[in-house]
Amino acid sequence: VQLVESGGGSVQAGESLTLSCALSGYDDKSGCLGWFRQASGKEREIVAAIFTAGGSTFYADSVKGRFTISRDNAKKTLYLQMNNLKSEDTALYYCASIIGASAYWGQGTQVTVS
């Protein structure tokens, strides 16, 4: 399983960014795909997830109403649309494929909001 994130950058508060995660070798019929983030000096936390069976989604309270997770199965890509970004959204963002007790991670893409 390989996951490669892109789309991070530096933006002003209130602006938007879309993160992409190119997926290969993952099981698209079970488990879930998610976005996590880790701010400097803090633990990694979940941001959003989408379950491969059924497509239901989960969002952390801190991003509800601002972020949207989606996937394009044909392009094998996971997205995170981030609107109305805040300084507290500054972090290294990772995508992950989670099936049972197994988790696969990308290398991360930095988002900085000033």
Number of C-alpha atoms within 10 A of each C-alpha: 13 15 22 19 23 19 14 18 14 13 17 13 16 13 13 16 18 16 22 22 26 18 23 13 9 17 15 16 11 15 18 21 28 25 25 19 23 19 17 10 6 9 9 15 14 18 25 23 25 21 17 18 11 9 13 10 16 16 19 13 9 11 17 12 11 14 20 19 22 18 18 10 11 6 9 14 17 24 21 23 14 20 17 15 22 19 14 12 21 20 21 18 26 26 32 26 26 19 15 9 6 8 13 14 18 20 14 22 21 20 21 20 19 13
